[in-house]
Amino acid sequence: MTRQVLFIQGAGEGAYSEDKKLADSLRQALGSAYDVRYPVMPDEDDASYESWKQHVETELATLSGPLILVGHSVGASILAKCLTEMEVGQPVAGIFLISTPFWGGDGWQYEGYQKLELPKDIAARLPQDAQVFLYHSHDDEIVPFSHLALYAHLLPEATVREIDSGGHQLNNDLSMVAKDIIRLA
């Protein structure tokens, strides 16, 4: 049986094509036993939480579990927020958040950031039995490395992967993520 993976891209001009390298890396590292879905998210230049949430819900409705959910950058923060607000309707094996900006508190506070701010009880609101993995590179030039600790604080049961180098895109190599996904099975 093929396991289904949903990969949600980051935001900003050209993010879909840039993150496609990450999705392709994950697809290659996982092999044919996994189906990596990589949908185009609406308005990547101006990622509206409401429209992205609706798109995530639509994508989830087409998949069968146990699901593996992966998000990069703003896509990871939107995915995490969505999962606290909706019933997925099927088992989620793992949630993999890569180079994820933290909104509010000691994280980012841009205009409208409150829409992406996570509830303090996020760990209780995420799908039950889903393992959570956090990845962040020390030399991320987009999202400060300090955001990883903010997520780790809210998600004390998460597996935290500090990466020495690779920047925001982790050198377009998600083999570490793939190894963690394969270990779930």
C-alpha positions as CSV (number, residue, x, y, z in Angstrom):
1,M,0.0,0.0,0.0
2,T,1.3,3.4,-1.0
3,R,1.6,5.9,1.9
4,Q,0.3,9.4,1.2
5,V,2.4,12.5,1.9
6,L,1.1,16.0,1.6
7,F,3.8,18.7,1.2
8,I,2.7,22.3,1.7
9,Q,5.1,24.9,0.2
10,G,6.4,28.1,1.7
11,A,5.2,31.6,0.7
12,G,6.6,34.4,-1.3
13,E,7.3,35.1,-5.0
14,G,8.6,32.0,-6.6
15,A,8.1,29.8,-3.5
16,Y,6.4,27.0,-5.4
17,S,9.2,26.5,-7.8
18,E,11.8,26.9,-5.1
19,D,10.2,24.4,-2.8
20,K,9.6,22.0,-5.6
21,K,13.2,21.1,-5.2
22,L,12.4,20.1,-1.6
23,A,9.4,18.1,-2.7
24,D,11.4,16.3,-5.4
25,S,14.2,15.5,-2.9
26,L,11.6,14.0,-0.5
27,R,9.9,12.1,-3.3
28,Q,13.3,10.6,-4.4
29,A,14.4,9.8,-0.9
30,L,11.1,8.0,0.0
31,G,10.9,6.0,-3.2
32,S,7.8,4.4,-4.8
33,A,6.2,3.3,-1.5
34,Y,5.2,6.9,-0.9
35,D,3.0,9.2,-3.0
36,V,4.2,12.8,-2.3
37,R,1.5,15.3,-3.2
38,Y,2.7,18.8,-3.8
39,P,-0.2,21.1,-4.6
40,V,0.2,24.7,-5.8
41,M,-1.1,27.0,-3.0
42,P,-3.1,30.1,-4.0
43,D,-1.5,33.5,-4.1
44,E,1.9,32.5,-2.9
45,D,3.0,36.2,-3.0
46,D,0.4,37.1,-0.4
47,A,-0.4,33.9,1.6
48,S,-3.9,34.5,3.1
49,Y,-4.4,32.1,6.0
50,E,-8.1,31.7,5.1
51,S,-7.5,30.7,1.5
52,W,-4.5,28.5,2.3
53,K,-6.5,26.8,5.1
54,Q,-9.4,26.1,2.7
55,H,-6.9,24.6,0.2
56,V,-5.3,22.4,2.9
57,E,-8.7,21.2,3.9
58,T,-9.6,20.4,0.3
59,E,-6.3,18.5,-0.2
60,L,-6.7,16.5,3.0
61,A,-10.2,15.4,1.9
62,T,-8.7,13.7,-1.1
63,L,-6.2,11.6,0.8
64,S,-6.5,8.4,2.8
65,G,-4.6,7.7,6.0
66,P,-2.5,7.3,7.8
67,L,-1.3,10.6,6.5
68,I,2.1,12.2,6.6
69,L,1.9,16.0,6.6
70,V,5.0,18.1,5.7
71,G,5.2,21.9,5.6
72,H,8.0,24.3,4.8
73,S,8.4,27.8,6.1
74,V,5.1,29.7,6.1
75,G,3.4,26.6,4.7
76,A,4.5,24.8,7.8
77,S,3.2,27.4,10.2
78,I,-0.2,27.5,8.3
79,L,-0.3,23.7,8.3
80,A,0.3,23.6,12.1
81,K,-2.4,26.3,12.7
82,C,-4.9,24.5,10.4
83,L,-4.4,21.2,12.3
84,T,-5.4,23.0,15.5
85,E,-8.7,24.2,14.1
86,M,-10.1,21.2,12.1
87,E,-10.8,17.6,12.3
88,V,-8.7,15.7,9.7
89,G,-11.1,12.8,9.6
90,Q,-8.4,10.1,9.3
91,P,-5.3,9.1,11.1
92,V,-2.2,11.3,10.9
93,A,1.0,9.4,11.4
94,G,3.4,12.3,11.4
95,I,3.6,16.1,11.1
96,F,6.9,17.4,9.8
97,L,7.6,21.2,10.2
98,I,10.6,22.6,8.4
99,S,12.2,26.0,8.8
100,T,9.0,27.2,10.5
101,P,8.4,30.9,11.5
102,F,6.9,31.4,14.9
103,W,4.2,34.0,15.0
104,G,3.7,36.2,18.1
105,G,5.4,36.1,21.5
106,D,9.2,36.2,20.9
107,G,8.7,35.3,17.2
108,W,7.5,37.4,14.3
109,Q,4.9,40.1,14.8
110,Y,4.1,41.6,11.4
111,E,0.7,43.1,10.6
112,G,-2.0,40.4,10.8
113,Y,0.3,37.9,12.5
114,Q,-2.4,37.0,14.9
115,K,-4.1,34.9,12.2
116,L,-1.1,32.5,12.3
117,E,-0.4,32.6,16.0
118,L,-0.8,29.2,17.6
119,P,-2.9,28.4,20.6
120,K,-0.8,27.8,23.7
121,D,-2.4,24.3,23.9
122,I,-1.3,23.3,20.4
123,A,0.0,19.9,21.6
124,A,-3.5,18.9,22.8
125,R,-5.2,20.2,19.6
126,L,-3.0,18.4,17.0
127,P,-4.3,15.1,15.7
128,Q,-3.9,12.5,18.4
129,D,-1.2,9.9,18.0
130,A,0.6,12.0,15.3
131,Q,4.3,12.3,15.9
132,V,5.7,15.8,15.4
133,F,9.1,16.6,14.0
134,L,10.7,20.0,13.9
135,Y,13.7,20.8,11.6
136,H,15.7,24.1,11.5
137,S,19.1,25.0,10.2
138,H,21.5,27.1,12.4
139,D,22.3,29.2,9.3
140,D,18.7,29.8,8.1
141,E,18.9,33.3,6.5
142,I,15.1,33.8,6.4
143,V,13.6,32.4,9.6
144,P,15.8,32.9,12.7
145,F,17.0,29.7,14.3
146,S,15.6,30.9,17.6
147,H,12.1,30.1,16.3
148,L,12.9,26.4,16.6
149,A,13.1,26.7,20.4
150,L,9.7,28.5,20.5
151,Y,8.1,25.6,18.8
152,A,9.9,23.1,20.9
153,H,8.6,24.8,24.0
154,L,5.0,24.5,22.8
155,L,5.5,21.0,21.5
156,P,7.6,19.3,24.2
157,E,7.0,15.8,22.8
158,A,8.2,16.7,19.3
159,T,11.4,15.3,17.9
160,V,13.7,18.3,17.3
161,R,16.4,18.2,14.6
162,E,18.9,21.0,14.7
163,I,20.8,21.1,11.4
164,D,24.3,22.6,11.4
165,S,24.1,24.1,7.9
166,G,21.9,24.2,4.8
167,G,20.1,27.5,5.1
168,H,16.4,28.0,4.8
169,Q,16.1,25.4,2.0
170,L,18.3,22.8,3.8
171,N,20.4,22.6,0.7
172,N,17.3,21.2,-1.1
173,D,18.0,17.9,0.7
174,L,15.2,16.3,2.7
175,S,16.8,12.9,3.1
176,M,16.8,13.5,6.9
177,V,13.1,14.1,6.8
178,A,12.6,11.0,4.6
179,K,14.5,8.8,7.1
180,D,12.2,10.0,9.9
181,I,9.1,9.4,7.7
182,I,10.3,5.9,6.9
183,R,10.9,5.1,10.6
184,L,7.2,5.8,11.3
185,A,6.2,2.8,9.3
